[in-house]
Structure formats: structure tokens, C-alpha cells
């Protein structure tokens, strides 16, 4: 259920470098710190480590980061339930789960159950990967399809859904605060 003048759970979708993380952070920036940033990226190479460092530096003070590449629900359960939380991003989380052989549907069921009981606002970030070419490999197609199903489930759960393209937000559900 949405809060007066805001949201309980927001989903921010977009392509790579669309501005979705910037918007997601802005949705929580006006809320009192400390804000929790649940990160799903792992620094597996120098380029990804540099991306992670840029994201951390951009957020600045007022944010606590928890690394949770595969256990978003566990990170949320361990956190103060009233704190504003940002999960960035569901796409890397899905990739990590699939790589580990875990069931993404069960993972989202667990995440949705935790989100449903949290009094504090949550923002989920996810890539929209189904707008481009059909992936060449079976694994690529399976990932694209799983991402599409995950985004649909997250959007059904959220009371605010925003698609970001070229840095511009398009509200698909609810209203921006």
C-alpha cells in the first residue's frame, strides 16, 4: 500500500546507462538517513570494480551499503525495517542466482514476502533487457525470459513503476512523489 504522498515499493526499470540508478537514489535521497543500499554487483574485474566505486562515491554520506549478490531477502531481514532501502539491481541478482543454479522464482517469492512486511519504503532497480535483439544462445534467451518474468512480478508488487530512457522518467504505475 502506498504511503500518503509517496510509495511503499517502487520499481525503476530501464536499459544500461538510462539513468535508472540516479532516479532510484533520488527517490530516497529526500528521506532521512540512514538509507540502505543493497548492492548485488560483484567486482569480478577492474571495470566492474570501477563502476561500483563510482556508484559509491556518487551516493555519498547518508547511505550504508550491504553487499548481497544472491540474498536480498536476507539483507532486508537483517536491516532496520523502517529504513528506506534501495536494491540495485535485480538484473545482476538474477544473473547471480542463475549462475549459482538457484531458483529465481523462489528467490523473488522470498523477497516479495519480506518487502510486504517492511514498514519502510523500498526501491528496486532492474534492467529491461527484452527490447533488443533476440539473444543468440539458449542461455541468453533463458536469461532474457527470466528477467521479463521477474520484472512483471516486481511491477505487480510495486505501487510505483517508472521506466527510464535517456534520463527521462516515464511513470507506468502510480505517481512520482
Beta strands, then each sheet from edge to edge (+ up, - down):
strand 1: 9-14
strand 2: 35-39
strand 3: 63-67
strand 4: 85-88
strand 5: 122-127
strand 6: 160-165
strand 7: 168-173
sheet 1: 3+ 2+ 4+ 5+ 1+ 6+ 7-
end
